[in-house]
Amino acid sequence: MRLAVLTCLVAIGALGGFAPAASAGPKVLVKTRTYDISGTTGAGLVVAMDRKGPKHGLTTHAIALTAYTVDWDLDVSRGNGVCRVRQADGTLDLTYTFPRMAATATPALQKRWKRFFAGVRTHEHTHGRIATTMMRVTEKSIAGLEFADNWFCTRTHREARRRIRAIYAEYEAKQNAFDAREHRDGGHVEHLVDALMGKR
């Protein structure tokens, strides 16, 4: 599962010629949180995750969650009647929330849990990879953007924000499509849960 927030700050830099700006690419900050569960069976662990997992909507809980905020800080300069995005500094702040089996378990349950958790981690990290790709694509789209513009670089600001929002929407659609495939009836998540419960 996934939660996301987008913010953007566009500022006009010093007037004058366009000196090249160094860019190390978007910054990615990653945090991992856990919540403790216990149970003596796979079914008991599933019940615990359903009760204690991160909130998803008003009344439901997810097994795990990838939450992220996206922030863009754009340096726009104007010279000779042209406004240009000199630098696009993006920050992706990713937070993964995973269950942690806090109690001891039988060797058979531990084995099923490890396989289950590996699948859950792969699912959430795929959300993270999609978001990271979004940041790289956005930076490529807006870095160096330039227009003949007014003193306030209005057109340049508007186009930069438009591109950021459009790419964000495109990648949110990719995130939703991935979740729909994984969570469909008979899909990967159902297989993981069934295997944890010893049904497969």
Buried (B, 14 or more C-beta within 10 A) or exposed (E): BBBBEBEBEBEBBEEEEBEEBEEEEBEBEEEEEEBEBBBEBBBBBBEBBEEEBBEBEEEEBBBBBBBBBBBBBBBBBBBEEBBBBBBBBBBBBBBBBBBEBEEEBEEEBEEBBEEBBEBBBEBBBBBBEBBBEBBEBBBEBBBBBBBEBEEEBEEBBEBBBEBBEEBBEEBBEBBEEBBEEBBEEEEBBBBBBBBBBEEE
